[in-house]
Amino acid sequence: MRRRWIGVVAKAEPTRALFVAAALVMAATFASFWEFERPGLGLAHGYFLAIILAALATGPRRGALLGLFATLLYAIGVYLNPHVPTTGLPTLATGIRGISYVAVGLVVGSYASRNRALAARLSKLMEELRVLAERDNLTGLPNTRAFEIAVSARLEVGQPFVLLVADLDGLERINKANGYDDGNDHLRRVADQMTSTLPSACDFARIGGDEFAVLVSCENTEEASALALRFERDLDTTSARVTFGWAMFPEEGSTALALYRIADERLYARKVLRGERRGIFGSVPDVRVAEG
């Protein structure tokens, strides 16, 4: 909510500055016309600048209204300035001046409005492209790039958390037996299952072919180990299962690389204990012991 409010304020600042500048220019033009205008001097042209600035800040409708207002100020200035004859006021030239003011407000305001609309569409498109760039095209989960951003954010905050690295066991066997389409379908199912199983407050991403990574707030290594074991139990299936390794921040590492290395070592140790070798089931029975 705070970021959204800051964005609204940031967008409003240039508009406000333009409108304030337009008001100052219009006031200065009126004052100088009243005091210094002489026939042929042309100080009333300053209203054009004020109308342009205001139309850029608002749009065509208000730009046109300000054109009419500038025409009114011009007429008042003629009446107040003793050096400018009022006999020339109700003439075709005054009407043309008013039309020019209104036309400038309409044209500049329309141009500004179209450009603001285009900028908004481009901003939305860039945001959609950013989201796509941070998504895995197979599972729809955040990808490695998005996960690196999440890790950096957590490291910057400095609160304890656990990095869990998960490996899908049996995917290679499925690919060999049934083809990559079945393997991809299985990956999607596991990703959906992990999404529904893992805590909503965690950061979760696919970081490799059959590897996932999770960031969860955690207080100590005992809690981290228990989380890894619980996730393994919840995600086990008959065709394939997920093995987790983990590393605790800041106890076991202060950088993303250090945490990943420790988590990957624990992952390999867990796979040995569970009787598996990178995607191939072994004959050793499953041992639910956390490697410390």
N, C-alpha and C positions, 0 to 999 in steps of 0.2 A: 504494500500500500504506500509505503514511504517513497519507493522508487517511482511509482506511478505519479505521485503528487509532485515530486521533483521534476519529472518529465513535463508535466503540464505547466509548471512555473517557468521552466527553461524555454518552452515554446512561446509562452505569453510575453516574455521579456522583450524580444525584438519588436513585436507588434506594439507594445506599450511605448517603447522608445520612439518608434516612427510616429505614433499618434501625438505624443508630447511634442516632438519636433515640428509636426504639422501645425499644432496649436500655436507654438512660439513664432513660427514663420508667418502665420496668418495675422497674429497680433502685431508683429513687427511691421508687416506690410501696411496694415490699417493705420498704425501710428505714424509711420513715415509718410504715407499718402496724405494724411490729414495735415501734417506739419510742413512737408517739403515739396509736395507735388506742384508742378507747374505745367502749363499746357505743353504737350510734346515730350515731357520727361519720361513718362511710362513706368512709374513706380508700381502701378497696379499689376504689372506682370508678375510680381512676387506671389500673387495669389495662385498662379499656376503651380509653383513649387510646393506650396502648402497643400493644394488639392492632390498633387501626385503622391506626396508622402502619406496623406490620410487615406487615399484610395489603396495604396500598397498595404496599409495596416488593416483595412476593413474589408473593402469589396466594392463592386460596381454600384450597388444601391446607395450606400452611404457616400461613395465618391460623388455620385450625381447630386445628392442632397447638399454636400459640402460645396459643390459648384454653384448651386443656387444661393447658399449662404454667402459665398464669396461675392456673388453678384450684388446681394443686398448690402454687404459691407462696402463695396465699391460705390454704390449709390449714396450711402450715408456719408462716405468720405468726400464725395463731390459736394454734398450740401454743407458739410462742415468746413471745407477748405475754401477760404475767400478768394484764392487765386485761380480756382477752376470754375469756369462759368457753368451754372446749373442749366442754362438753356440747351446745352448739348446732351443733357441726360436722357430725356425721353425721345431718343432717336433710334434709327436702325442700327447704328454703331453700338449702342449699349445692348441692344438685343443680341447682336452677333457676339459681343463679349460674353454675355450670359450663356449663350449656346456653347461657346468655346469652353468655358469653365465646366459646364455640365458634361460635355463630350469627353473632355480630358479625364474627368472623374470616372465616367463609365468605361472608357477604353482601358485605362490603367487598372481600375478595380477588377475588370473582367480578366485581364492578363494575370493579375496577382492571384485571383481566386483559382484560375485554372492551374497555375503553377503550384499553389498549395495543395490542390487535390492530387496533382501528379506526384508531388513529394510524399504525400500520405500513402499513395498506392505503392510507390517505390519502397518506402519504409516498411510497409506490410510485406511486400515481396521479399525484401532482404531478411526480414525476421523469419519468414517461412523457409527461405534458403538456408539460413543459419540452423534452424531446427532440423532440416533434412540433412545438413552436413554433419550433424552430431547424432544421427540415428543409424543404426544397423539396418540395412535394407532387407535382411532376411527375417529377423525377429521383431523389428520395430523398437528394440531397446536402445538406450544410449550406447554409442560406440566408444572406442578407446579415447578419442579426442575429448568427448564430453566427460568421460570418467577422469581423465587427467585434470580437467578444470575442477571437478568435484573434489578430487584429492587435494589440489592446491588450496581450494577454499577452506577445507577442513584443517589443513596444516597451518594456514594463516590464522584461523580462529584459535587453535591451540588446545581445544578441548579433547579429552581422551576419546579414542575410537579404535575400532578393530578393522583391519583390512582382511577380508575373506576372499581367497582365490579358489574358484570351483572348477572342476574338470568333469565333463560328462563321460563316464565310463561306458564302453560298449558301442559308441557311435561308429567306430571303424568297422566293427563286425556287422552292424546294420547296413552300412554302405556297401560292403562286400557281398552281403547276402541278398539285398533287395534293391540296391542302387542308391544314388545320391538323392533322388526325390524323396524316398522314404526317410533317409537320414535328415534331410532338411525339414521334413514334416515333424520328425521326432525332436529336432532342435527347437522348433516353434512350440511344440507341446511342453517341453521342459521349461522354456522361457516363460510361457504362460503360467505354468505351475509355480515356478519360482516367484513370479510377480505376485501371485495370490498368497504365497506362503510367507515371503519375507516381510518384515515390518514396513509400514507405509512411510516411515521417516528415513528409511535407508536410501543410499545411492546404489544403483544396480545397473550393470552394463555387461555387454558381450565384448570381450577383449581379444578373442581369437576364434579359431575354427570351432572348438568345442570347449572353450574356456569362458568363464564368467567371473566377474569381480563384484564385491559388495562392500560398502562402507556402512558401518553401524556404530552408533554411539555406545560406548562400553566403558566400564570403570576399571576392570582389572583382567588379568590373564585367565583367571578361573572362569569368569563370566564369558570371555571370548571363546574358550575351549568348549564350554557348555553350549554356546550358540552354534558352533561348527557341528557338534555332534547332533544337536536337535535338527538342524537343517538337513544333514545327511539322512537322518531317519525319516523326516517328512517327505523327502524328495525321491526316496528309493522306489523303483518300479521293477516289474518283472523282466523287462527287456534291457534296461540300462539304469544306472544309478549315478548319483553325483557325489564326488568326494571333495572335501573342503580342506584347505590349508589356511592358516591365519597368522597374523602378526599384530601386535598391540602397539599403538602410539600413545604416549611417547616412550613407554618402557623399553621397547625393543627396537626402535628406530625413529629417527627424526626426519627422514626424507622418504619420498615415495619409493625410490629405488631400493633403499634399505628394507623397507617394509615388504615390498614385493618379493625380494630375495628370500627373506625369512618365511613368508607365507608359502612360497613355491617349494622350499625345502620341506616344510611341514606337509604340504600336499603330497609330495612324492613319498614321504614316510608313511602317511596315511594310506596311500594306494598299496604300498608293500604290505602293511598290516591287514588290509582288506583283501589281499590276494589278487591284485590287479597290476597290469603294466600298461599304462597309457591307452586305455580303451579296449583291452582284451581281458576277459574274465579269466582268473586263474582257478586253481583247485583249492587254494588255502581258504578256510572258512573266514567269514567276516568277524573281525575283532573290533569291538567298539571301545577303543582306548585312545585317548588324545595323546598325541606325541607332544611332550612339553619341551 
